[in-house]
Amino acid sequence: MELVVGRVAKSHGVKGELVVEVRTDDPDARFAVGSELRGRAPRNRTDTMSYTVEAAREHSGRLLLRLKGIADRAAADALRGTLFFVESDDLPPSDDPDEFYDHELEGLSVRHVDGTEVGTVKEVLHSAAGELLSISPADGSRAEILVPFVAAIVTSVSLTDGVVIDPPEGLLDPEP
């Protein structure tokens, strides 16, 4: 399974630098100088390209990359929307029992502490405010339920038994 670790948002400057939206917990390792990245244009599901990171730096809270062979703005603009990814099989297992890769959570059942079925984790959303679990409701009452992925609400996670939540009053109520 392919896991997206970054997306080219736009070019930066005239020397081929790229602004990358980071989608990994370990950008220093994924985007280290000399590392190989596999990428694919967003509308192309089959052709992948390999890129070598020549330089990486943080600028105004954003990751800027320079890739081998991308030397000007036109070449950088051509990569806009490119997704960088890794294979889930290539990821090392986590040493921390409280850490999970997003793809491990997707598809897990979610239930309330009282045992009531809530739904299934559709995806993990990463926002400036923190991670959210996007849950497809079991009753089909709406498209999704967003639950903050914090210890105060998500009381336990088991890759075999699913996710248990203890939401504050009103969090699971449909919007009017």
Summary of the structure (lengths in Angstrom):
residues: 176
radius of gyration: 19.0
end to end distance: 37.7
largest distance: 58.1
contacts: 446
relative contact order: 0.15
helix: 10%
strand: 45%
